[in-house]
Amino acid sequence: MKSQSFHQILSGLTILIASAAILSIPAQAAVTGEVVAITSGDTFTILNSNNQQRVIRLAEIYAPEPGQPYYEKAKQVLADRILNKTISFERTAWGKQGELVADVTLNGENISAWLLADGHVWVYRAYSDDPRMLELESDAQKQQLGLWAFPPADRVPPWEWILSPTGKNAE
């Protein structure tokens, strides 16, 4: 009887240790990939460790759309910063076109925050509730950095511009 109690205790401890090990694994670990193409000021393609390409859209921001003032500049700035470099990312959602929406860092720096601080993009208010991001955008606007140097008529947020008569959804 004693040995059976000992085995039950040992079995229970084994289950407890295994459970603790499983629970300590992070739910979403950062992944890395080399940036191989830039699609826009907030979207790019990476090559992962399995030699597969993945389209990634930066979380919490929205860059100018094709046809908008500053589109080419925003795209070039992102390319200059991350093209042919290894980035780390953590998925936050899946986008409407099947792209991975992610928090992306390069050498520990959040790329969305960097683009906002330099005035190259807007906070995507429909998908961001981070007051730090809004503050970065506000500071760039006050300093008239990047797209904020344009006259107000030329800095229509992309989510409004695509619905306008000149936007990409115009017929």
C-alpha positions as CSV (number, residue, x, y, z in Angstrom):
1,M,0.0,0.0,0.0
2,K,2.8,2.3,0.9
3,S,4.5,1.8,-2.5
4,Q,1.2,2.6,-4.3
5,S,0.9,5.9,-2.5
6,F,4.5,6.7,-3.4
7,H,3.9,6.0,-7.1
8,Q,0.7,8.1,-7.0
9,I,2.6,11.0,-5.5
10,L,5.5,10.6,-8.0
11,S,3.0,10.4,-10.9
12,G,1.2,13.6,-9.6
13,L,4.5,15.4,-9.3
14,T,5.4,14.4,-12.8
15,I,2.1,15.8,-14.1
16,L,2.5,19.0,-12.1
17,I,6.1,19.6,-13.5
18,A,5.0,18.9,-17.0
19,S,2.0,21.2,-16.7
20,A,4.3,24.0,-15.3
21,A,6.6,23.6,-18.3
22,I,3.8,23.8,-20.8
23,L,2.3,26.9,-19.2
24,S,5.6,28.7,-19.2
25,I,5.8,28.6,-23.1
26,P,4.8,32.0,-24.4
27,A,1.5,32.0,-26.4
28,Q,3.0,34.0,-29.3
29,A,6.8,34.0,-29.5
30,A,8.6,36.5,-31.8
31,V,9.6,35.2,-35.2
32,T,12.2,36.5,-37.5
33,G,12.5,37.0,-41.2
34,E,14.5,38.9,-43.9
35,V,12.6,41.7,-45.6
36,V,12.8,41.0,-49.3
37,A,10.3,43.5,-50.8
38,I,8.4,46.6,-49.8
39,T,4.8,46.9,-51.0
40,S,3.9,50.3,-49.4
41,G,4.7,52.4,-46.5
42,D,3.2,49.9,-44.1
43,T,3.4,46.6,-45.9
44,F,6.3,44.3,-46.9
45,T,7.3,40.8,-47.7
46,I,9.7,38.6,-45.6
47,L,11.4,35.4,-46.3
48,N,11.2,33.2,-43.2
49,S,13.5,30.5,-41.9
50,N,11.5,27.9,-43.9
51,N,12.3,29.8,-47.1
52,Q,8.6,30.9,-47.4
53,Q,7.5,34.4,-48.2
54,R,5.0,36.1,-46.0
55,V,3.3,39.5,-46.5
56,I,3.3,41.6,-43.3
57,R,1.4,44.7,-42.5
58,L,2.6,46.9,-39.7
59,A,0.1,47.0,-36.8
60,E,-1.5,50.2,-35.5
61,I,-0.5,52.4,-38.5
62,Y,-1.7,53.4,-41.9
63,A,0.6,54.7,-44.6
64,P,-0.6,56.9,-47.5
65,E,-2.3,55.0,-50.3
66,P,-1.0,54.9,-54.0
67,G,-2.1,58.2,-55.5
68,Q,-1.9,60.1,-52.2
69,P,0.7,62.8,-51.6
70,Y,3.6,61.2,-49.7
71,Y,2.9,57.6,-50.8
72,E,6.2,57.2,-52.6
73,K,8.2,58.9,-49.8
74,A,6.6,56.7,-47.1
75,K,7.4,53.6,-49.1
76,Q,11.0,54.6,-49.7
77,V,11.5,55.5,-46.0
78,L,10.3,52.0,-45.0
79,A,12.6,50.4,-47.6
80,D,15.6,52.4,-46.5
81,R,15.0,51.3,-42.9
82,I,14.2,47.6,-43.2
83,L,14.8,46.2,-46.8
84,N,17.3,43.3,-46.8
85,K,17.4,43.3,-43.0
86,T,16.2,40.7,-40.5
87,I,13.2,41.8,-38.5
88,S,11.4,40.3,-35.5
89,F,7.6,40.2,-35.5
90,E,4.7,39.0,-33.4
91,R,1.3,38.5,-35.1
92,T,-1.5,40.6,-33.8
93,A,-4.2,39.7,-36.4
94,W,-4.9,38.7,-40.0
95,G,-5.6,41.4,-42.5
96,K,-8.5,41.6,-44.9
97,Q,-6.3,40.4,-47.8
98,G,-4.8,37.5,-45.8
99,E,-1.7,39.4,-44.8
100,L,-0.2,39.0,-41.3
101,V,-0.7,42.1,-39.2
102,A,2.2,42.3,-36.7
103,D,4.2,44.3,-34.3
104,V,7.6,44.5,-36.0
105,T,10.9,45.4,-34.5
106,L,14.4,46.0,-35.9
107,N,17.2,45.7,-33.4
108,G,14.6,46.2,-30.6
109,E,13.0,49.3,-32.1
110,N,9.3,49.2,-32.9
111,I,9.0,50.1,-36.6
112,S,5.4,51.4,-36.4
113,A,6.4,53.8,-33.5
114,W,9.5,54.9,-35.5
115,L,7.4,55.7,-38.6
116,L,4.9,57.6,-36.5
117,A,7.6,59.6,-34.7
118,D,9.1,60.8,-38.0
119,G,5.7,61.7,-39.4
120,H,5.5,59.1,-42.2
121,V,2.2,57.5,-41.3
122,W,-1.0,57.9,-39.4
123,V,-2.2,56.0,-36.3
124,Y,-4.8,53.6,-37.7
125,R,-7.5,54.6,-35.2
126,A,-9.9,51.8,-36.0
127,Y,-7.2,49.3,-34.9
128,S,-5.1,51.1,-32.3
129,D,-5.9,51.9,-28.7
130,D,-2.3,52.7,-27.7
131,P,-2.0,56.3,-26.3
132,R,1.7,56.2,-26.9
133,M,1.1,55.9,-30.7
134,L,-1.3,58.8,-30.7
135,E,1.2,60.9,-28.8
136,L,4.0,60.1,-31.3
137,E,1.7,61.1,-34.1
138,S,0.7,64.3,-32.3
139,D,4.3,65.2,-31.7
140,A,5.3,64.7,-35.4
141,Q,2.3,66.8,-36.4
142,K,3.3,69.7,-34.1
143,Q,6.8,69.6,-35.5
144,Q,5.5,69.3,-39.1
145,L,7.6,66.2,-39.8
146,G,7.1,64.1,-42.9
147,L,3.5,64.2,-44.2
148,W,2.6,66.7,-41.6
149,A,4.6,69.3,-43.6
150,F,2.0,69.2,-46.4
151,P,-1.0,71.5,-46.4
152,P,-4.1,70.1,-44.6
153,A,-5.9,69.3,-47.9
154,D,-3.0,67.0,-48.9
155,R,-2.9,65.0,-45.6
156,V,-6.3,63.3,-45.7
157,P,-6.1,60.0,-43.7
158,P,-6.0,57.0,-46.0
159,W,-9.2,55.5,-44.6
160,E,-11.0,58.7,-45.6
161,W,-9.1,59.2,-48.9
162,I,-10.0,55.7,-50.3
163,L,-13.7,56.7,-50.0
164,S,-13.3,60.1,-51.6
165,P,-14.0,60.8,-55.3
166,T,-10.2,60.8,-56.0
167,G,-9.5,57.7,-53.8
168,K,-8.8,54.2,-55.0
169,N,-12.5,53.2,-54.6
170,A,-13.6,56.0,-56.9
171,E,-15.3,54.9,-60.1
